[in-house]
Amino acid sequence: VQLQASGGGVVQPGGSLRLSCAASGFTFTTYTMTWMRQAPGKGPEWVSSINANGDVSIYGQFVGGRFTISRDNARNTLYLRLDNLTPEDTAMYYCVRASDWSTRGRGSQVTVSS
């Protein structure tokens, strides 16, 4: 299993980012996929999951309608659109297969700061 996230950066509060995750080494189209994040000094936090077909998605309560998960099964790629970001969203963001934290690969740093 190889998962590589990208697209993070430094944004001001209220800003937006789009994260991507390239998947390889397994049959992407048959798995639910998940975004998780980890802030400095804290444990992993579940953000959002999407089913294999891409037609059902769920979000952590803290998201409050600000994030959108999606996937392109033809490209073996998972996405996370982040809108109306706050400093509390600062973290390393990872994609994982199903909800298995051990499958995370390279994360993408999101920093929200004025």
Residue pairs with C-beta under 8 A, 6 or more apart in sequence:
1 23
1 25
1 26
1 97
1 103
1 105
2 22
2 23
2 24
2 25
2 105
3 21
3 22
3 23
3 94
3 95
3 96
3 97
3 103
3 104
3 105
3 106
4 21
4 22
4 105
4 106
5 19
5 20
5 21
5 93
5 94
5 95
5 105
5 106
5 107
5 108
6 19
6 20
6 21
6 22
6 106
6 108
7 17
7 18
7 19
7 20
7 108
8 17
8 19
8 93
8 108
8 109
8 110
8 111
9 17
9 109
9 110
9 111
10 111
10 112
10 113
11 17
11 85
11 110
11 111
11 112
12 112
12 113
12 114
13 85
13 86
13 87
13 112
13 113
13 114
14 84
14 85
15 85
15 112
16 81
16 82
16 83
16 84
16 85
17 81
17 82
17 85
17 110
18 79
18 80
18 81
18 82
19 35
19 79
19 80
19 81
19 82
19 93
19 108
19 110
20 77
20 78
20 79
21 33
21 35
21 77
21 78
21 79
21 80
21 95
22 76
22 77
23 33
23 76
23 77
23 78
23 95
23 97
24 76
26 97
28 73
28 76
29 52
29 73
29 76
30 52
31 52
31 97
31 98
32 49
32 50
32 51
32 52
32 98
32 99
33 49
33 50
33 71
33 78
33 95
33 96
33 97
33 98
34 46
34 47
34 48
34 49
34 50
34 95
34 96
34 97
34 98
34 99
35 47
35 48
35 49
35 69
35 78
35 80
35 93
35 94
35 95
35 96
36 44
36 45
36 46
36 47
36 93
36 94
36 95
36 96
36 101
36 104
37 44
37 45
37 47
37 89
37 91
37 92
37 93
37 94
37 110
38 44
38 45
38 91
38 92
38 94
38 107
39 45
39 90
39 91
39 92
40 91
42 91
44 94
44 101
45 60
45 91
46 60
46 99
47 59
47 60
47 63
47 67
47 80
47 93
48 57
48 58
48 59
48 60
48 63
48 67
48 69
48 80
49 57
49 58
49 69
49 99
50 56
50 57
50 69
50 70
50 71
50 78
51 57
52 73
54 70
54 71
54 73
57 68
57 69
57 70
59 67
59 69
62 88
66 82
66 83
66 84
66 85
67 80
67 81
67 82
67 83
68 80
68 81
68 83
69 78
69 79
69 80
69 81
70 78
70 79
70 80
70 81
71 77
71 78
71 79
72 79
78 95
80 93
80 95
82 89
82 110
85 110
85 112
86 112
87 112
87 113
88 112
89 110
89 112
90 110
90 111
90 112
90 113
91 109
91 110
92 107
92 108
92 109
92 110
93 107
93 108
93 109
93 110
94 104
94 105
94 107
94 108
95 104
95 105
96 103
96 104
97 103
